[in-house]
Amino acid sequence: MKTAPLRPIGTIHEGVERGLAIEAQGLTKRYGVTAVVEDLTFTARPGVITGFLGPNGAGKSTTLRMLLGLTAPSGGSITIGGRRLVDLSDPARAVGALLDARSVHPRRSAAQHLLAYAQTAGLGRERVAEVLALVGLTGAANRPAGEFSLGMGQRLGIATALLGDPPVLVFDEPLNGLDPEGIRWIRTLLRDLAREGRTILFSSHLMSEMELTADDLIVIGQGRLIAESSLDDFVSARTAQAVAVRTPERARLADALRQAGAGVELTPRAGLQVTGMESASIGRLAADERITLHELTPLRESLEDVFLRITQDVTDHGSRA
């Protein structure tokens, strides 16, 4: 089979459009009378890492399957650059995806698995070697995939997604089974790929890693959109603003803050938690009163805290995927 040339990872190859956004418009999937996804509209932008969040049964996997043409929508659309995946001239080079890292024949080696995909897409052995090196599996290239740990399987799945050097990447739970070094590696990889202008959509239940990795968030529950925004806006808009203050003159500062209309709670180690006043204003007030500050830190809830609070009423463990 003729091997089509690819540039090294780091530059999107020629022949595939750049800047392809993922767009869902009124996307709906029903099984009988049960709506798994209903009237879902969102956009994942190029050059941005978009986290796709929802409790178990929210409809995330079904949405990704509709994006990849594996499940037909009952209504609406989900497109890449305005077109369905099946309508793209070279879908294997436009979109790379990892939905299930276990979907590998256990007796095939990593190299054989990748070569089978590469030949289907008109790629060759050189590209297989490139992606094996990228994901750190060169030394395990000839081992049967059935002997891989869960983390190694995830790396092989990511290598498969990267074979065509695609401008759009879709990952469903890519962090599963990875050790701390592996999690940091994929976080760095996703950031590097996004900086090249690629569109990245990924789901994860690891909220701490989502908070460190994602730029934008799409949050769904019971198949419907709950929120679509930057990660920072998602958290800050749903968090009561507070500032942690530590000072050797806690009582005097607390009195001054209360007189200025702020809410003040005493905390351990000569600390205060202040609400209703920004850190800059607290600092100016302390300076005016000649009060020494040892700490002045804006506080906000974690992504996990906010996510659990806003999705507690839309969790469905039985009827959706």
Phi, psi and omega in degrees: 000137180294134179266122178277139183290143174231145171283159178299156175303137185123340176221126178297132185292160176286155177101349177235136181298147172263169174066040181269111178276150170266125183228126172253133179231109178057030185296131183220139173222122179240143169243102188066236180266358182269122177269115178273321173227135186220117173051049185267125180230127178197170177223133169252120191267152174296147179077011185228140171269114182254119176275137182247108189242151174176151176293169176306135180084011183282340183107012183296308183296321177297320178298315180294323178294324176293322177301320185269009176076014181271341177224133182276132177294151171276339179192163180072197184207157169222122191230164176238114185060031178084001181232150173292154181305319184292344180265356178285145184292329181217072188299328181295336179259352179268324186226131171246140186218147171230108177255325182210106183294346182274356184277059180228137177296124187296338182269349177278143174284165177302317181295319179295318178301312181292322181295323178299317177293318183297317181294325176299325182267004180079025178253175185230188185297327181300320180292323177300315179297322180297312184286329175298318178294320182298321184265005175078030181245015181303317181291343180251015187301328185257008177276144176299137182297335179294343178268358184285146168290169179300319179296319177295324177297321177296318179297321178295320177297321178293320176300319178298318180296329184271356185307313184277007182051052192281152175280350179233130181231134182233119182235128176255110180054056183288347184269352182303128174083356181276142175280173183306321178295320180292323178295317178296322180298311183290328176300315179294319180299313180298319179295318179297317181294321179294322179297336177280000178095010180281155176265125183234123176238121180218146177253152175196147173267358180272092187296325180296322179285325176300320181295328180278339191251316190282147171266311180245161177229142166239120183242127179235158176209134183049040175079001182244154178289129173260317182203148173215113183190179169293156180299317181299316180293323180300316182284311186294325181290343184244015182237132173293123184289132179216160180228130175272129182232137175230132185207149174286353180240057188299314184298317182292319179292321180300317179297316180296321180293317180295321178296332179275359176097006180276155171272136186226130172236138177281139178231167182298166176057051175059035185255162175226147168246118189249132175239157178081009178208133180285160183300323180297320179292323177296317179298318179295319179297316180298320179296318179298324181271001182056046178254127180285135176249136174257341179206142175210094190233117173298138181248149170208158177291159175285161175303319180300315180300313182294315181301312182296324181291317185277345181253004185296336181262001183235027179269129181225108186272358188240334194250351184231167179237000000 
